[in-house]
Amino acid sequence: MAILTVGSGEQFSTLAAAVAASHDGDTIDVRAGTYVNDFANITHRLTIVGIGGIAHFVAAGEIPNGKGILVSHADLTVENLEFSGAQVADNNGAGIRWQGGNLSVENCYFHDNQEGILGSDIAGATATISHSEFARNGAGDGYSHGVYIGAVARLDISDSYFFETNVGNQIQSRAQETLVERSVIDDGNSTSSYSINLPNGGTGIIRDNTIIQGPNGENRTIINFGGAAQQNPNPSLVIEHNIIENFGSPGIGLHNRTGIVAQLDNNEFYHLQTVVEGSASQSGDMNLVQPIVPKTSGLYLGATQNVSSAGAADPPGPVSTPTHQSTPGFALTAAQIERLWGGDISHGELTALKTALDGIAGRTANGGINVVHFTGPNQGGNATAGHDLFVFDTLSQYNDVGHGFDPSQDLLLLRNGARSFSDAAAQHVSFIGNGTSTEIVVDANTNHGHTIITLDHVLPSSLAFGHNVFV
């Protein structure tokens, strides 16, 4: 098994040439850059990886093969690739046309194609999609989708982001088993149809997602289960621990068209006129009085700055959890972050954290860092201008954080159950929280510009909308 390279000054100048020269089990490394009309037909097992950044494959005009930018007939793994512009005469032009073998997609970006990924009926095959984004795909005919997977054994989607599919469904799967978890599915202002459509039933698990139906969707049902003439055997559907929001009228959470009883547990619903049509049991579900900002922890968010229906701007670029390297420029390792929480971290590392966060928030860091540290129950008070980092530990609390803060410099670190309350004067202040008891409350009238960062994946429960959120 060999490693082939593609790019300026590499072994091959095009992916198509590298694929033609490759053998079963090879890896093709593609240098970051833009590759226009570089289409490849894959007939043996390959791994294709963008290195040094994202390798962007652009279709400029109709694709000659009539199918997609990559057409795969064998096991294919792709990482760090971007696909855009795919179009063909029958409106099924795909970033990846999957026709055989198994498919693995990680940290990839599919946008402005007629189909993001289109999969054929492949007996026994599996597709895995993780940490990827699908934005503005769909030909506008209602038959082309963000991801459309045919009759396969299993589809797994995790930690991914779906945005503004054009008329079609964000996710459509005819797989015998479909898992969608830890993802954000957001209509934005598009005319997307179903957020998730499982027309052939089968085993469906939908959990830990934020699903947002926008005001312009042509189909007011968010999740559809069943309805096709051919149904998969042994159907079951579990929908649990999701946030499901509707911004139009009417709004139907689930349409269960099968004879089984769908199981809905511990979901949070906003503005749904009908939670379920069809048979279902519910346990622990609750209605929200206001929408919740989508969680984007660990999601690949391409190069876009999308705005959700809830009005929250998503951060640009790959966002990863502390178990990986964090946002570009955020060079602290997981071990350093752990030491930061424990208080055992150097002045220089604190400076690096401060500088990195300034860069993320688009603020200007100053030359040094001063630290004020409060410990013990109920210790705290107003900030003093000129200090950069305020650390609160062990049930200490801080009120009116806008008073005395330099809006271009200050950072508030909350650890081990500390609490913070912001008033309307606060602007451009960064907050970091750790520990499940940490509470961050931002007044609903607070001005724009806050950055909320929680490195333990705990999103503050009472957060005013319109702020950038990194979790």
Steps between C-alpha positions, in 0.01 A plus 500: 500500500652825384449870569449712190507879505301757307560873461740753363846342486371161619491165321171583329337828419145359506313255719370323190855416392593377848191280521579351158853413616398367842447146622275334755557635851705806398474842663492817292611820675364812331664833576266776616382706207227524239463230234257595224327230295718227648262202489594146605350154459604270785494125442724370779546569871648848562553765765510862380617764748541875473830605660617844606136612505189424297529378142207655312355324196287734290275403211477792260219394271332169431701192604576277196450171686141598576533408868738689727842640583605169652326181392584207725446128430725371783587574862582870524618717788519877454631757746550877486342545157255759368253445215297768324317577178407143401229500234380261231205487261271290725554732804685231697852640473671401826815590685537124548295243308522182704432187295694218669710397800486685832531876541667701777488882497675706766559875530366576154293788363229455233331815378307635203467162328185344361562219751754503781542121508281268291513130584362212295338178628801295620419183691693465827686832462551766767556874481655704781495881498660697782613857568380618161285781364230497233382846395265623227487171311199403291394571142172657611285222356415334831666173395861597580626529855785583735574130554296233318592140582330206329427148625816414692562324830581806714551876494674672792508881517667670796634841601400658170319809378221528242391842379249638249436208267317634195141359505614140560563318827802572713551126564321218316585140578352172377757302702392208715657683796547877529671684784510880516665642811671810641428702188335830410237498224389854421268618223609861538291701254489228236204301369630168635251216533550231768795541732526120520304267272508122554234401245574126517493484878752253638690569820530872565686666786497881515667636811687797646434724198374853455243505219366835382212537257506843341207720404512426126501122488259359244432194717410580860592154634848481650557121524323247278500124565354255251258557215689334213354191333803287590566491876811371677444209742482534879425872515571703812554870566660669800515880518676611817683794657446729202411867478237536228393854410246640255494857371204475265140389513391233531774279642486121534785329683455141378270338246505127571342325202575146626311274738773498767503723806780756472685579823559866589703561815637815663472728200449876513248654258449859397186628327373165372127505438506119477774290656399168342265381231463124530589257779758601759584483869649802675705523816676803642433727202453869572395816318732801485374854548784632283739340252848382597815596311628195307798318646787483251754305704721289281324595177678583178357834389686543172585855400150631556350730759147369488220656701246263648127552522553569869715799410831365630809544284709186467878530541712458188740218434550155652402493866625206703459382855783523756598139429633627166677816399259788535405787272786623273739709708378336821816299562437377854493122525243299695758451777560875524128564514467247780778672692336836442183374663704364789691825549837350408591688185772751429467874448621455143236238425231730639631769267477257208141420593413868527662580166328209327160595634552860396567374149190281497280786617657749258634713782840658558722345765727724703860422591457342841253318719396587853306252709246556777406179682195458726443185708244392755123535516352831391831679449505738207414849397534745216804482276781752502596639162845394382478138609468246222406170661260457789493151653212392723508170689282290726167676529644849474282723285523813295228756443472779242802392304458790261612747763870578477581261216702617205280372215798416278708309753325318780441133558301340781588144600249309713605173663351240731153639543569873487214716373485812287225751432529760226309823469417704191825697519720199418652476153765286335577304816600134470376245753635152555326247724580152624313259721133416480416738784650801326231749406536783250208738461501780246228760534256491207563869436877463490663660197648296218852368490520237774695182443400206720749213515436186706769236470300238689222495238251657743316777319359766734126447536399865510690673223374802306485440126714666237836414656777286354517170682798262514447182700 
